[in-house]
Amino acid sequence: MYHPESGCNWLGVAGIVLDKNNAHHYGLQVILAGTLDGHTINNFMISGMAPQLYGASGFEVQIGSTPLDSKGTLYLQLRDQGGGVQLSENIYINTYSDCSKNMVYVRFKQNP
């Protein structure tokens, strides 16, 4: 459980980026975009910015202070360091109003 000090006052997305050999790949852009509760979300993170919690390629972003239900209105996308080359398809995620499900964890892995 991450951010237990926040209780039910946190909603976020986190994860890691792995290459085809399961080695952590850091320095890539992770885009989080879409809508949540009628608000536009357009954030980006860099893989490797949260290594203390998730590993060398860990990333994390808080998207709200209250867990909310959403279904397929937010997506993640992996891009190169400069942000110009798309490295993954859009990965649509769901969020939940349940405090025990207030973080979406995504593992990107390069296909062989």
C-alpha positions as a Python dict, from the first residue, in 0.01 Angstrom:
ca = {
    (1, 'M'): (0, 0, 0),
    (2, 'Y'): (148, 331, -108),
    (3, 'H'): (73, 667, 57),
    (4, 'P'): (-108, 522, 359),
    (5, 'E'): (-67, 862, 527),
    (6, 'S'): (-312, 1005, 273),
    (7, 'G'): (-586, 759, 354),
    (8, 'C'): (-877, 820, 119),
    (9, 'N'): (-740, 1160, 12),
    (10, 'W'): (-533, 1039, -283),
    (11, 'L'): (-593, 914, -638),
    (12, 'G'): (-302, 839, -866),
    (13, 'V'): (-129, 640, -1135),
    (14, 'A'): (208, 468, -1098),
    (15, 'G'): (414, 199, -1260),
    (16, 'I'): (738, 88, -1420),
    (17, 'V'): (887, 57, -1769),
    (18, 'L'): (1076, -261, -1863),
    (19, 'D'): (1267, -362, -2175),
    (20, 'K'): (1227, -704, -2340),
    (21, 'N'): (1479, -852, -2093),
    (22, 'N'): (1288, -719, -1788),
    (23, 'A'): (1552, -453, -1719),
    (24, 'H'): (1423, -116, -1600),
    (25, 'H'): (1419, 151, -1873),
    (26, 'Y'): (1432, 503, -1735),
    (27, 'G'): (1420, 845, -1897),
    (28, 'L'): (1112, 781, -2114),
    (29, 'Q'): (803, 1000, -2110),
    (30, 'V'): (481, 856, -1971),
    (31, 'I'): (179, 1059, -2079),
    (32, 'L'): (-146, 1054, -1880),
    (33, 'A'): (-432, 1217, -2069),
    (34, 'G'): (-810, 1221, -2098),
    (35, 'T'): (-1084, 1336, -1865),
    (36, 'L'): (-1171, 1266, -1504),
    (37, 'D'): (-1493, 1389, -1346),
    (38, 'G'): (-1540, 1637, -1633),
    (39, 'H'): (-1189, 1783, -1602),
    (40, 'T'): (-921, 1752, -1869),
    (41, 'I'): (-609, 1564, -1759),
    (42, 'N'): (-284, 1616, -1949),
    (43, 'N'): (19, 1515, -1742),
    (44, 'F'): (352, 1361, -1816),
    (45, 'M'): (604, 1181, -1601),
    (46, 'I'): (951, 1049, -1668),
    (47, 'S'): (1023, 683, -1601),
    (48, 'G'): (1272, 668, -1317),
    (49, 'M'): (1135, 962, -1119),
    (50, 'A'): (999, 740, -839),
    (51, 'P'): (1263, 466, -797),
    (52, 'Q'): (1233, 455, -418),
    (53, 'L'): (875, 326, -440),
    (54, 'Y'): (857, 117, -756),
    (55, 'G'): (1208, 38, -884),
    (56, 'A'): (1463, 207, -1111),
    (57, 'S'): (1208, 296, -1380),
    (58, 'G'): (926, 387, -1140),
    (59, 'F'): (688, 673, -1212),
    (60, 'E'): (395, 821, -1025),
    (61, 'V'): (148, 1107, -1053),
    (62, 'Q'): (-134, 1214, -824),
    (63, 'I'): (-444, 1300, -1026),
    (64, 'G'): (-681, 1385, -745),
    (65, 'S'): (-741, 1407, -375),
    (66, 'T'): (-1053, 1191, -378),
    (67, 'P'): (-1090, 847, -535),
    (68, 'L'): (-1339, 863, -825),
    (69, 'D'): (-1496, 612, -1061),
    (70, 'S'): (-1403, 640, -1427),
    (71, 'K'): (-1411, 387, -1706),
    (72, 'G'): (-1185, 430, -2007),
    (73, 'T'): (-1174, 811, -1999),
    (74, 'L'): (-804, 825, -1907),
    (75, 'Y'): (-513, 671, -2093),
    (76, 'L'): (-139, 627, -2063),
    (77, 'Q'): (106, 636, -2350),
    (78, 'L'): (480, 575, -2355),
    (79, 'R'): (702, 807, -2562),
    (80, 'D'): (1073, 850, -2624),
    (81, 'Q'): (1286, 1091, -2419),
    (82, 'G'): (1205, 1385, -2646),
    (83, 'G'): (834, 1303, -2647),
    (84, 'G'): (806, 1297, -3026),
    (85, 'V'): (805, 923, -3091),
    (86, 'Q'): (514, 717, -2962),
    (87, 'L'): (638, 385, -2820),
    (88, 'S'): (306, 233, -2710),
    (89, 'E'): (-58, 234, -2797),
    (90, 'N'): (-294, 429, -2572),
    (91, 'I'): (-352, 217, -2261),
    (92, 'Y'): (-697, 305, -2124),
    (93, 'I'): (-741, 275, -1750),
    (94, 'N'): (-1024, 271, -1499),
    (95, 'T'): (-1024, 444, -1161),
    (96, 'Y'): (-1237, 358, -860),
    (97, 'S'): (-1407, 544, -577),
    (98, 'D'): (-1306, 264, -339),
    (99, 'C'): (-1027, 390, -108),
    (100, 'S'): (-855, 51, -126),
    (101, 'K'): (-826, 90, -507),
    (102, 'N'): (-706, 450, -525),
    (103, 'M'): (-394, 381, -732),
    (104, 'V'): (-374, 238, -1083),
    (105, 'Y'): (-48, 49, -1137),
    (106, 'V'): (74, -1, -1495),
    (107, 'R'): (371, -207, -1610),
    (108, 'F'): (497, -122, -1956),
    (109, 'K'): (706, -401, -2113),
    (110, 'Q'): (876, -395, -2451),
    (111, 'N'): (762, -669, -2687),
    (112, 'P'): (1036, -904, -2810),
}
